[in-house]
Amino acid sequence: MMSAEGRQEMTAPAPAEGGEGKLSFREACPEDEMLLLSWTNDPETRKNSFNSGPVSPETHHVWFSRRLSDKNCVILIFFRGDEPAGQVRLECENDTARISYSVDREHRGKGYGKEMVSLAIGYALTGRPEIKAFRAEVKPDNIPSLRIFGSLGFTEVSSDDKNVCFILVKPEKLPK
Ligand SMILES: CC(C)(COP(=O)(O)OP(=O)(O)OC[C@H]1O[C@@H](n2cnc3c(N)ncnc32)[C@H](O)[C@@H]1OP(=O)(O)O)[C@@H](O)C(=O)NCCC(=O)NCCS
């Protein structure tokens, strides 16, 4: 399900509590390159990233091409109707998937961030049974993201002035 081949359009299997329950998603494809670049260079996203400088189209092209062909990486694009609303990226290393995500600035504050992360975890649990845990790193002043991982049942495993690290060990059911 998560290989570079056979990427397919999917409808979210179950709306997460707290969102409006109207997001659908599919895996990213080459045509999403500029959409993802615009989200990457959103000022709030840069501020909340650990490498905070702007990303050039050339750097993004190389990065995105590698991610698309990496069987340990999946990027999900979420939609509200036909409108792109955000993305979640899962990068698997051994049995742990690292989560990165962002919501389009027009769609923030509506609960979509939480819904997207919940749906992405459900997608990974279905498609990659070898995944045993999910990991996320958040800057300490990124209050919405801290709230999202806390409310989805992640455990804060470490924290300093640069980084709060969360882990969710494979849940029996979809976190909501
Ligand atoms: C972080 C981000 C994904 C959150 O997505 P979102 O859809 O706007 O967040 P939600 O609407 O689901 O809100 C999450 C929680 O934060 C709260 N919140 C939202 N904005 C807030 C703010 N400015 N101050 C305090 N709390 C806030 C919400 O009330 C909600 O809390 P609740 O679940 O207890 O009600 C989004 O702001 C974003 O894309 N930011 C830039 C990229 C980024 O930071 N990515 C995450 C890197 S770890």
The ligand as a MOL file (V3000), in Angstrom:
LIG
                    3D

  0  0  0     0  0            999 V3000
M  V30 BEGIN CTAB
M  V30 COUNTS 48 50 0 0 0
M  V30 BEGIN ATOM
M  V30 1 C 0.4410 22.8560 13.8000 0
M  V30 2 C -0.7130 22.7610 12.8360 0
M  V30 3 C -0.5150 21.5210 11.9510 0
M  V30 4 C -2.0010 22.6130 13.6390 0
M  V30 5 O -3.0540 22.3150 12.7640 0
M  V30 6 P -4.5130 22.9370 13.0000 0
M  V30 7 O -5.4440 22.1820 12.1310 0
M  V30 8 O -4.4580 24.4040 12.8120 0
M  V30 9 O -4.7440 22.6000 14.5350 0
M  V30 10 P -6.0910 22.2420 15.1860 0
M  V30 11 O -7.1880 23.1300 14.6600 0
M  V30 12 O -6.2990 20.7410 15.0820 0
M  V30 13 O -5.8200 22.7000 16.6820 0
M  V30 14 C -5.0330 21.9060 17.5370 0
M  V30 15 C -5.1980 22.3920 18.9600 0
M  V30 16 O -4.4560 23.6000 19.1410 0
M  V30 17 C -5.3230 24.6310 19.5790 0
M  V30 18 N -4.8350 25.8310 18.9310 0
M  V30 19 C -4.8910 26.1420 17.6270 0
M  V30 20 N -4.2810 27.3190 17.4130 0
M  V30 21 C -3.8540 27.7440 18.6220 0
M  V30 22 C -3.1390 28.8770 19.0740 0
M  V30 23 N -2.7330 29.8200 18.2260 0
M  V30 24 N -2.8570 28.9820 20.3900 0
M  V30 25 C -3.2470 28.0370 21.2540 0
M  V30 26 N -3.9140 26.9270 20.8840 0
M  V30 27 C -4.2080 26.7970 19.5880 0
M  V30 28 C -6.7070 24.2280 19.1480 0
M  V30 29 O -7.7160 24.7890 19.9610 0
M  V30 30 C -6.6370 22.7240 19.3340 0
M  V30 31 O -6.7260 22.4100 20.6930 0
M  V30 32 P -7.8890 21.4450 21.2280 0
M  V30 33 O -7.7500 20.1690 20.4300 0
M  V30 34 O -7.5830 21.2930 22.6450 0
M  V30 35 O -9.1500 22.1560 20.9200 0
M  V30 36 C -0.8450 24.0280 11.9150 0
M  V30 37 O -0.9110 25.1580 12.7440 0
M  V30 38 C 0.3100 24.1860 10.9530 0
M  V30 39 O 0.2640 23.7040 9.8250 0
M  V30 40 N 1.3860 24.8790 11.3710 0
M  V30 41 C 2.5860 25.0570 10.5520 0
M  V30 42 C 3.3250 23.7400 10.3720 0
M  V30 43 C 3.5950 23.0380 11.6860 0
M  V30 44 O 3.8270 23.6540 12.7180 0
M  V30 45 N 3.5880 21.6930 11.6280 0
M  V30 46 C 3.8180 20.8500 12.7960 0
M  V30 47 C 5.2800 20.6950 13.0670 0
M  V30 48 S 5.5310 19.6320 14.4920 0
M  V30 END ATOM
M  V30 BEGIN BOND
M  V30 1 1 1 2
M  V30 2 1 2 3
M  V30 3 1 2 4
M  V30 4 1 2 36
M  V30 5 1 4 5
M  V30 6 1 5 6
M  V30 7 2 6 7
M  V30 8 1 6 8
M  V30 9 1 6 9
M  V30 10 1 9 10
M  V30 11 2 10 11
M  V30 12 1 10 12
M  V30 13 1 10 13
M  V30 14 1 13 14
M  V30 15 1 14 15
M  V30 16 1 15 16
M  V30 17 1 15 30
M  V30 18 1 16 17
M  V30 19 1 17 18
M  V30 20 1 17 28
M  V30 21 1 18 19
M  V30 22 1 18 27
M  V30 23 2 19 20
M  V30 24 1 20 21
M  V30 25 1 21 22
M  V30 26 2 21 27
M  V30 27 1 22 23
M  V30 28 2 22 24
M  V30 29 1 24 25
M  V30 30 2 25 26
M  V30 31 1 26 27
M  V30 32 1 28 29
M  V30 33 1 28 30
M  V30 34 1 30 31
M  V30 35 1 31 32
M  V30 36 2 32 33
M  V30 37 1 32 34
M  V30 38 1 32 35
M  V30 39 1 36 37
M  V30 40 1 36 38
M  V30 41 2 38 39
M  V30 42 1 38 40
M  V30 43 1 40 41
M  V30 44 1 41 42
M  V30 45 1 42 43
M  V30 46 2 43 44
M  V30 47 1 43 45
M  V30 48 1 45 46
M  V30 49 1 46 47
M  V30 50 1 47 48
M  V30 END BOND
M  V30 END CTAB
M  END
